[in-house]
Amino acid sequence: MVKYLRKHPGIRSVLVEKTDRLYRNLKDWVTLDELDVEIHLAKEGVMLSRDSRSSEKFMHASRS
């Protein structure tokens, strides 16, 4: 997925059903953050992006 996002810079959103499949380790988390994509978490009803509040990011981080 990361290779695809890097090859297609116009794609800026990722739809995720299971959060545990998205973040396998801390490096994956950082990589997606650096790619500056919006992450839509379907089951949680949450969208994370550069503009998300710190509290939203923190709550998501503590569940992953």
N, C-alpha and C positions, 0 to 999 in steps of 0.2 A: 504494500500500500504506500509506503513512504517513497519507494522508487517511482511509483506512478504519480504521486503528488509532485515530486520534484520534476518529472518529465512534462507534466501538464500544469504549469503555474496558474492557469486560469481557474482551476478547480480549487475552491477555497472552503468547501464544507465537507464534513465527514459525518455520516449518519451511523450511529452505534446502537446496537441492541443490547449487547452485554459488555459492560465496562471492563470486566476482568479480561476480556479478549483484546481490548484495545491497548491496555497498559500492562505489558508483561514484566517490565522492569523500569527503573528510574530513567535509563537512557532513552527508552521509547517515549516517555512522558516529555522529556526535555526536547527531543527531536520534533514532536508534534507542536510543541509550544514555539519552537524556532521557525517552523513552517508557517506560523500565523494562520492556521485554519480554524474555522468555527467547528466546534464539536457538538453535535446534536445527540443527546442521550435520550433515546426514545422511551425507555421504561421509566426513567426518572422525570421525564418532562422538563429537561434542563438543556439550555444551550450555553456553552462556554466559548468565549472569544476574548480577544484582547480587551474589549470594553466591559467584560464581566467584572462585577464587584469582587473585591478580595475575599469577602465572606463566602461568596458562591464558590470560588475556586478552592477555598480552604475546606468547605463542607464536602466537596467532591473528592478532594485529595484524601480526606480522612476515611472515606468509604472505599477507596480503591485498594 
